[in-house]
Amino acid sequence: MPLSSMFLSVLNKIQIALISGEYVDSALILNYSDGIGKITGYTSSEISGLPGRILNIIFPEDSAQVLRTHKNLFAGGDKSVESLLTYRLLSKSGKMIWVKEYLLCEKDAVEEKYHVSGSLTDISAEKNDEGTLQEEVKKLREQIASKDRFINILSHDLRAPFTSILGFSEILINEPALSQKEKNEYLTYIYDASQNQLQFISYLLDWSRLRTGSLRIEPQRLNAAALVYNCVSSLTGNAIRKNIEIRVDVKSDLYIEADERLITQVIVNLLNNAIKFSYEESVIDIIAGSFNEAHVEFIVKDTGVGISQDEQQKLFNLEKNFSKEGTKGEKGSGFGLAFVKEIISNHNGDIWFYSEEGSGSEFHFTVPLPSNTMLFVLKDRLEAENLEEVVKNNFPEFTIFSAENGYDAISIMSDKHPNLIITDHNMPLMTGIQLIEAIKKGESGLKSPFVVLLDEVNSDTENKYFKLGVRHVLTKPYKTEQMVKALRSLLA
């Protein structure tokens, strides 16, 4: 390709308009090549016909700068003057365009005239990239500043308890004449402070792993009532010490889809806070029920000290992390609610609260309802149809998806999240064992229970499934009652 053709090709791609002009009667008259149409939407003749020509479509904020620069081209009377200018134009469609204008002004010594040549280049894309980059730099700076503040808070919270722990330990070591009561008091403080610090570090590690994605959410179908009662049971000692009654109002047939370990930490943390900030001989209510078509709402309500307006601004905020003593001097890390919010956020739920100082608090959070779906991975279509009929008769709330082999099952699970999987052991392409191992190693975080069907009795194969955590392995032909019983135990 000739050099001139290559040059024109480049101009065509990057949208350049060539400029020519003269200085006539104290005014600069510029003319543009046809490339101006690709930049502004106006043809060169339309630009010439506008009042003020190109100045008519320059952004008002930029017009004074452009006029001043053009005037300076001729102010010194030099033989050759260059200018490079960036400004904004309004296209024919009303869109803002960034352009870079290069002008070369040369004086004709014979005719005593000024001749101008140059180019106008559309640099909107570069400006947009520059703006995006600046925005990213701003966000990164804010993140770095936020992390610096968090590290300062964290280093203080990590160090603070050890001053007292070491101080009381030193007294116990160096003061043999202490009474048993004093020793017990100091040891109790050391124990409580160590427990709080261990909990703080555990929360911090889990929070960090959630933020970085290294802690995988493993949702499964959970009975809400059983979950709540387990949490209440773990805190019974704390409640008894303050003679606090914990009332539970959760229906036995209410289910959620959540990571059992993490959602337990949420309920325990909120319930423990309620006990901590409640007065002796008071009542705490924990309630759960349907929130909307997709979520269940949990409420933990107390009639304790409440939260002041100033303190409310600091809740869930790591940069304003604060701790407060309970009604009997109980200590805390102040980090629990930030961790709770992170867990709920990772479950696609919300958390909020209502509180008035002196009148108690109530914390609300939502988690998803289970999808109520089963996945059949069965090679025999007739068997799958018969089993589907059994499920519809006994578990009408469930939707069924089917796959004929393990690879199809894994593909389905990339979009669906079945609450239970029934699979053959002998399947084309992969066995049931290989399917379960693939799911456990995958990134879905799926923790659904399995029912496995064997074509014949094989204790070695059964044991392999039991080691993988499968609770029910049935041998064909199985009775309908066996299947229903197995499904009920897994869905209870």
JOMO-V164806 format. One record per pair of residues at least 24 apart in sequence whose ideal C-beta (glycine too) atoms are under 6 Angstrom apart, sorted by the first residue. I is the first residue (numbers start at 1). J is the second residue. D is the distance in Angstrom with one decimal. If there is no record, write none. Layout:
[[I	J	D] [I	J	D]]
//
This chain:
[[15	39	5.3] [15	122	4.1] [16	119	5.3] [16	121	5.0] [17	120	4.5] [18	119	5.6] [19	118	4.3] [19	120	6.0] [20	117	5.5] [21	116	3.9] [23	74	5.6] [23	114	3.9] [28	70	4.9] [39	122	4.7] [40	89	5.9] [40	91	5.0] [41	91	4.7] [41	92	3.1] [41	93	5.8] [42	92	5.4] [57	89	5.2] [57	90	5.0] [58	89	6.0] [59	88	4.1] [62	87	3.9] [62	88	5.4] [73	105	4.2] [74	114	5.8] [79	107	5.0] [80	106	5.1] [81	105	4.6] [97	124	5.3] [98	123	5.0] [98	124	4.7] [98	127	4.2] [149	319	5.1] [150	318	5.3] [153	321	5.3] [161	193	4.6] [161	197	5.1] [165	190	5.4] [165	193	5.3] [196	331	5.1] [196	333	5.8] [200	333	3.5] [200	335	5.5] [203	335	5.1] [203	339	4.4] [207	339	4.8] [207	342	5.4] [210	342	5.2] [210	346	5.8] [216	445	4.7] [217	259	5.0] [217	346	5.4] [217	445	5.2] [218	259	5.0] [218	445	4.5] [218	447	4.3] [219	257	4.9] [219	258	5.6] [219	259	5.7] [220	447	4.2] [221	255	5.6] [221	257	5.9] [221	370	4.4] [221	419	4.3] [222	256	5.4] [222	258	5.9] [222	260	5.8] [223	255	5.9] [224	250	5.3] [224	254	4.3] [224	256	5.3] [224	288	5.0] [225	250	4.3] [225	252	5.0] [228	286	5.8] [231	264	6.0] [231	267	4.3] [231	268	5.0] [231	271	6.0] [235	271	5.7] [235	272	5.9] [238	275	5.0] [239	275	5.6] [242	280	4.8] [243	280	5.3] [243	281	4.8] [244	275	5.9] [244	278	5.6] [244	282	5.7] [245	283	4.9] [246	284	4.9] [247	285	5.0] [248	286	5.5] [249	287	4.5] [250	288	4.3] [255	370	5.0] [256	296	5.0] [256	367	5.0] [257	368	4.8] [257	370	4.2] [258	347	5.7] [258	367	5.0] [262	343	4.8] [266	340	5.0] [266	343	5.3] [269	336	4.5] [269	340	5.3] [270	300	4.3] [270	363	5.1] [271	300	5.8] [274	300	5.4] [274	302	4.1] [276	326	3.6] [276	330	4.7] [277	304	4.1] [277	305	5.0] [277	326	5.6] [278	302	4.7] [278	304	3.9] [279	327	5.4] [291	366	5.2] [294	369	5.9] [295	366	4.2] [295	368	5.9] [296	367	5.8] [296	369	5.8] [297	366	5.2] [298	365	5.4] [299	362	5.8] [299	364	5.3] [300	363	4.9] [301	362	3.9] [302	360	4.9] [302	361	6.0] [303	360	4.0] [304	360	5.1] [306	355	5.1] [306	356	5.2] [306	357	4.3] [306	358	5.3] [306	359	5.2] [306	360	5.5] [306	361	5.7] [307	355	4.0] [307	361	5.7] [308	357	4.8] [316	341	4.6] [370	419	5.3] [371	417	5.6] [372	397	5.2] [372	398	5.1] [373	399	4.9] [373	418	4.8] [373	419	5.9] [374	398	5.4] [374	400	5.2] [374	418	5.8] [374	420	5.0] [375	401	5.0] [375	418	3.9] [375	421	4.7] [376	402	4.7] [376	422	5.3] [377	403	4.9] [377	409	4.5] [377	423	4.0] [378	424	5.4] [379	404	5.8] [379	424	5.5] [379	427	5.4] [390	480	5.6] [394	484	5.2] [405	429	4.8] [406	430	3.9] [406	435	3.9] [418	448	5.5] [419	448	5.9] [420	448	5.8] [420	449	5.6] [420	490	5.8] [421	448	5.5] [421	450	5.1] [422	451	4.6] [423	452	5.9] [424	453	5.2] [425	452	5.7] [425	454	5.0] [426	455	5.5] [433	464	5.8] [436	468	5.2] [449	490	4.3] [451	486	5.4]]
//
